[in-house]
Amino acid sequence: MRKGLTTMPRLLTLTLSLLAVWAVLGASAASAQKLRVVTSTTDLKSLTEVVTGDLAEVDAMARPTQTPHDVEVRPSLMVKVRRADAMIVNGLDLDNWADVVAEGANNPNVIPGAPGRIDASRGILVLEVPKTRVDRSMGDVHPSGNPHYTLDPGMAAAVTQNILEGLARVAPQHRAAFERNRQQFLARVDEAMGRWDAMLAPYKGSPVVVNHALWIYLLTRFGLVQVGTVEERPGIPATANHVVKLVNLMKEDRVKVVVAEPWSDFKLVQRVAQEAGAKAAILAATVGSVKGTDTYLEAVDFNVKTLAQMLK
């Protein structure tokens, strides 16, 4: 009798230990089965995560605090991409460096034309498409048009549809789950859009000056008008003569707001705003680039609230 009683706790301990091991192995197996997805930007990372939910591990190559135009191609990025099932790029010449990363990673899943290579810009309405031949004297002008479409929350449906279709090529068994996740996210976007429209509706038609020409999608969505840039040409710093002309224009048009990205020369932006009697603000150019903007909806919310406050 005593022997049996002694054995029972041991059996219970052994059983619990085995259950713990099985749980760890199960979690490891589930993790191993997750899709591995790499995106070029943090905006696309956030938009991909709302589609995949817990079915994928998603990582961005560009950091939120750097301009996605000029990401340095490092061996660490190639390592990140080497085992990826899919790579999601912004397209429109914003992230051409991603081609170099994909080639260096030697991963056939993500080279251009592969099923796992997903262009999030497919089929969207592109703004500021040049009507003349583009050359370097024009600055950092993109031949295919302005590539910063993710700043417009109205683009979320098209972008997430492109992401879904691409991921469904790689993992068709998850299409239904991807679609369910996407619809839940779009419902949240629709709810938020009502609030955002209400916040900026009183200021429709208001003129805005930007530091770099990346805000046109956001401004157009909410009926604001971009009338000038602090940069003389895209990516080319302002000359003294340009600043004088811009300040005069701002006074004539009664511009109240100058917006900039976190990596801008904000002291110059502030000086231009001050001379014109306007206010300057940094907006979230990418998800995570400003404190409290760790998701796509948080980034848009921050930008809309900041604009509304500045335009009062």
C-alpha positions as CSV (number, residue, x, y, z in Angstrom):
1,M,0.0,0.0,0.0
2,R,2.8,2.4,0.9
3,K,4.6,1.5,-2.2
4,G,1.6,2.4,-4.4
5,L,1.1,5.7,-2.6
6,T,4.8,6.5,-3.1
7,T,4.6,5.7,-6.8
8,M,1.6,7.8,-7.6
9,P,3.2,11.2,-7.0
10,R,6.1,10.1,-9.2
11,L,3.7,9.1,-12.0
12,L,1.9,12.4,-11.6
13,T,5.2,14.3,-11.8
14,L,6.3,12.3,-14.8
15,T,2.9,12.9,-16.5
16,L,3.1,16.7,-15.9
17,S,6.7,16.8,-17.1
18,L,5.7,15.0,-20.4
19,L,2.7,17.3,-20.9
20,A,5.1,20.3,-20.4
21,V,7.5,18.9,-23.0
22,W,4.6,18.2,-25.4
23,A,3.4,21.8,-25.0
24,V,6.9,23.2,-25.7
25,L,7.3,20.9,-28.8
26,G,3.8,21.9,-30.0
27,A,4.6,25.6,-29.6
28,S,7.9,25.1,-31.5
29,A,6.1,23.2,-34.2
30,A,3.5,25.9,-34.6
31,S,6.2,28.5,-34.7
32,A,8.1,26.5,-37.3
33,Q,4.9,26.3,-39.5
34,K,4.4,30.1,-39.5
35,L,5.0,31.9,-42.7
36,R,8.2,34.0,-42.7
37,V,7.5,37.4,-44.3
38,V,9.8,40.3,-44.9
39,T,8.5,43.8,-45.9
40,S,10.5,46.7,-47.1
41,T,8.8,49.3,-44.8
42,T,7.2,49.4,-41.4
43,D,3.9,50.5,-42.9
44,L,3.8,47.3,-44.9
45,K,4.8,45.3,-41.9
46,S,1.9,46.6,-39.9
47,L,-0.5,46.1,-42.8
48,T,0.8,42.6,-43.4
49,E,0.3,41.7,-39.7
50,V,-3.3,42.6,-39.8
51,V,-3.8,40.2,-42.7
52,T,-1.8,37.3,-41.3
53,G,-2.6,37.6,-37.6
54,D,-0.7,34.8,-35.8
55,L,-0.1,32.8,-39.0
56,A,3.2,34.6,-39.9
57,E,6.2,36.2,-38.4
58,V,6.7,39.6,-40.2
59,D,9.8,41.7,-40.2
60,A,10.6,45.0,-41.8
61,M,14.0,45.8,-43.5
62,A,13.8,49.6,-43.1
63,R,13.9,51.0,-39.6
64,P,11.0,53.3,-38.7
65,T,13.4,56.2,-38.0
66,Q,15.0,56.2,-41.5
67,T,13.8,57.3,-44.9
68,P,12.9,54.2,-46.9
69,H,14.4,55.8,-50.0
70,D,18.0,55.1,-49.1
71,V,18.3,52.0,-47.0
72,E,21.9,50.7,-46.8
73,V,22.0,47.2,-48.1
74,R,23.8,45.2,-45.4
75,P,24.6,41.5,-45.0
76,S,22.2,41.4,-42.0
77,L,19.3,42.3,-44.3
78,M,20.3,39.5,-46.7
79,V,20.3,37.0,-43.7
80,K,16.9,38.3,-42.8
81,V,15.6,37.6,-46.3
82,R,17.4,34.3,-46.9
83,R,14.7,32.1,-45.3
84,A,11.7,34.3,-46.1
85,D,8.6,32.7,-47.8
86,A,7.6,36.1,-49.1
87,M,8.9,39.6,-49.6
88,I,6.4,42.5,-49.7
89,V,7.7,45.7,-51.4
90,N,6.3,49.2,-51.7
91,G,7.1,49.5,-55.4
92,L,7.0,52.8,-57.5
93,D,10.8,53.1,-57.1
94,L,10.7,53.7,-53.4
95,D,12.6,50.6,-52.4
96,N,14.6,49.5,-55.4
97,W,17.3,48.5,-52.9
98,A,15.1,45.5,-52.0
99,D,16.1,43.9,-55.4
100,V,19.7,44.0,-54.3
101,V,18.9,42.4,-50.9
102,A,16.8,39.7,-52.6
103,E,19.6,38.9,-55.0
104,G,22.2,38.8,-52.3
105,A,20.0,36.6,-50.1
106,N,20.0,33.9,-52.9
107,N,16.4,33.1,-52.1
108,P,14.4,32.1,-55.1
109,N,11.1,32.7,-53.2
110,V,11.5,36.4,-53.3
111,I,13.2,37.4,-56.5
112,P,11.2,39.6,-58.9
113,G,8.6,37.4,-60.7
114,A,8.6,34.7,-58.0
115,P,5.2,33.8,-56.3
116,G,6.5,35.1,-53.0
117,R,7.4,38.5,-54.4
118,I,4.5,40.9,-53.6
119,D,4.2,44.5,-54.9
120,A,1.8,46.3,-52.6
121,S,1.3,49.1,-55.1
122,R,-0.4,47.0,-57.8
123,G,-3.4,48.6,-59.3
124,I,-3.5,51.7,-57.0
125,L,-4.3,55.2,-58.2
126,V,-0.8,56.8,-58.3
127,L,-0.5,60.6,-57.7
128,E,2.1,63.0,-59.1
129,V,3.1,60.9,-62.1
130,P,5.6,63.0,-64.1
131,K,4.4,64.2,-67.4
132,T,7.9,64.8,-68.8
133,R,11.1,62.8,-68.9
134,V,12.7,62.6,-65.5
135,D,16.4,63.4,-65.0
136,R,18.6,63.9,-61.9
137,S,18.5,67.7,-62.3
138,M,14.9,67.5,-61.1
139,G,16.0,66.0,-57.8
140,D,14.5,62.8,-56.3
141,V,11.5,62.6,-58.6
142,H,10.1,59.1,-59.0
143,P,9.4,58.3,-62.7
144,S,6.4,56.1,-61.7
145,G,4.8,58.7,-59.5
146,N,4.7,59.5,-55.8
147,P,5.4,56.2,-53.9
148,H,4.1,57.3,-50.4
149,Y,0.6,55.9,-50.9
150,T,0.4,54.1,-47.5
151,L,0.0,57.5,-45.8
152,D,-3.5,57.6,-47.2
153,P,-5.8,55.3,-45.1
154,G,-8.1,55.1,-48.0
155,M,-5.5,53.0,-49.7
156,A,-5.7,50.3,-47.0
157,A,-8.3,48.2,-48.8
158,A,-6.3,48.0,-52.0
159,V,-2.9,47.5,-50.3
160,T,-4.2,44.7,-48.0
161,Q,-5.9,43.0,-51.0
162,N,-2.6,42.9,-52.8
163,I,-0.9,41.5,-49.7
164,L,-3.7,38.9,-49.2
165,E,-3.5,37.8,-52.9
166,G,0.3,37.5,-52.7
167,L,0.3,35.5,-49.5
168,A,-2.5,33.3,-50.7
169,R,-0.2,32.2,-53.6
170,V,2.4,31.1,-51.0
171,A,0.0,29.6,-48.5
172,P,-3.4,29.0,-50.2
173,Q,-4.6,27.0,-47.1
174,H,-4.7,30.2,-45.1
175,R,-6.7,32.3,-47.6
176,A,-10.0,32.2,-45.7
177,A,-8.2,33.3,-42.4
178,F,-6.4,36.1,-44.3
179,E,-9.6,37.4,-45.7
180,R,-11.4,37.2,-42.3
181,N,-8.5,39.1,-40.7
182,R,-8.5,41.7,-43.5
183,Q,-12.3,42.3,-43.2
184,Q,-12.0,42.9,-39.5
185,F,-9.2,45.4,-40.0
186,L,-11.1,47.2,-42.8
187,A,-14.1,47.6,-40.5
188,R,-11.8,49.3,-38.0
189,V,-10.5,51.6,-40.7
190,D,-14.0,52.5,-41.8
191,E,-14.9,53.4,-38.2
192,A,-11.8,55.5,-37.8
193,M,-12.3,57.2,-41.1
194,G,-15.5,58.7,-39.9
195,R,-13.7,60.3,-37.0
196,W,-10.8,61.5,-39.1
197,D,-13.1,63.0,-41.7
198,A,-15.0,64.8,-39.0
199,M,-11.8,66.2,-37.5
200,L,-10.5,67.7,-40.8
201,A,-13.8,68.5,-42.5
202,P,-13.7,72.1,-41.2
203,Y,-10.4,72.7,-42.8
204,K,-11.0,71.4,-46.3
205,G,-9.2,73.5,-48.9
206,S,-6.7,74.8,-46.4
207,P,-3.2,75.3,-47.8
208,V,-0.3,73.3,-46.3
209,V,3.5,73.5,-46.9
210,V,5.5,70.3,-46.6
211,N,9.2,69.7,-46.1
212,H,9.6,66.9,-48.6
213,A,7.0,65.8,-51.2
214,L,5.7,62.7,-49.5
215,W,2.5,63.9,-47.9
216,I,0.3,64.4,-51.0
217,Y,-1.7,61.2,-50.5
218,L,-2.6,62.1,-46.9
219,L,-3.4,65.7,-47.7
220,T,-5.5,64.8,-50.8
221,R,-7.5,62.2,-48.8
222,F,-8.7,64.9,-46.4
223,G,-9.1,67.8,-48.9
224,L,-6.0,69.8,-47.9
225,V,-3.9,71.5,-50.5
226,Q,-0.2,71.3,-50.8
227,V,1.1,74.7,-52.0
228,G,4.8,74.4,-51.6
229,T,7.8,72.5,-50.2
230,V,10.7,73.6,-48.0
231,E,13.0,71.6,-50.2
232,E,13.7,73.4,-53.5
233,R,13.3,70.1,-55.3
234,P,12.7,66.6,-53.9
235,G,15.8,65.6,-51.9
236,I,17.6,68.9,-52.7
237,P,18.1,71.3,-49.7
238,A,16.5,74.8,-49.9
239,T,18.6,77.7,-51.1
240,A,18.3,81.1,-49.4
241,N,16.4,82.4,-52.4
242,H,14.0,79.6,-52.3
243,V,13.2,80.2,-48.7
244,V,12.5,83.9,-49.3
245,K,10.1,83.0,-52.2
246,L,8.4,80.3,-50.1
247,V,7.9,82.6,-47.1
248,N,6.3,85.2,-49.3
249,L,4.0,82.6,-50.9
250,M,3.0,81.3,-47.4
251,K,2.1,84.9,-46.3
252,E,0.1,85.5,-49.5
253,D,-1.8,82.2,-49.1
254,R,-2.1,82.5,-45.4
255,V,-0.5,79.1,-44.7
256,K,-0.9,78.0,-41.1
257,V,1.0,74.7,-41.2
258,V,4.3,73.3,-42.3
259,V,4.7,69.5,-41.8
260,A,7.9,67.5,-41.9
261,E,9.1,63.9,-41.5
262,P,11.1,62.9,-38.4
263,W,14.5,62.8,-40.3
264,S,14.1,66.3,-41.8
265,D,16.1,69.4,-41.0
266,F,13.5,70.5,-38.5
267,K,15.3,73.6,-37.4
268,L,15.0,74.9,-41.0
269,V,11.4,73.9,-41.2
270,Q,10.7,75.8,-37.9
271,R,12.5,78.9,-39.2
272,V,10.5,78.9,-42.4
273,A,7.2,78.5,-40.4
274,Q,8.2,81.2,-37.9
275,E,9.1,83.8,-40.7
276,A,5.8,83.1,-42.4
277,G,3.7,83.2,-39.2
278,A,2.8,79.5,-39.3
279,K,3.4,76.5,-37.1
280,A,5.6,73.5,-37.8
281,A,5.0,69.9,-36.8
282,I,6.6,66.5,-37.4
283,L,4.2,63.8,-38.6
284,A,4.6,60.1,-38.6
285,A,6.1,59.4,-42.1
286,T,6.2,55.7,-41.3
287,V,4.7,53.4,-38.7
288,G,6.8,53.7,-35.5
289,S,8.6,56.9,-36.6
290,V,7.0,58.9,-33.9
291,K,6.3,57.8,-30.3
292,G,2.9,56.2,-30.0
293,T,2.5,55.2,-33.6
294,D,3.4,51.5,-33.4
295,T,0.5,50.4,-35.6
296,Y,-0.9,51.6,-38.9
297,L,-4.1,53.0,-37.3
298,E,-2.1,54.7,-34.6
299,A,0.1,56.4,-37.2
300,V,-2.8,57.8,-39.2
301,D,-4.6,58.8,-36.1
302,F,-1.5,60.8,-34.9
303,N,-1.2,62.5,-38.2
304,V,-4.9,63.5,-38.5
305,K,-5.0,64.8,-34.9
306,T,-1.8,66.8,-35.3
307,L,-3.1,68.4,-38.5
308,A,-6.4,69.3,-37.0
309,Q,-4.8,70.8,-34.0
310,M,-2.4,72.8,-36.1
311,L,-5.1,74.1,-38.4
312,K,-7.3,75.5,-35.6
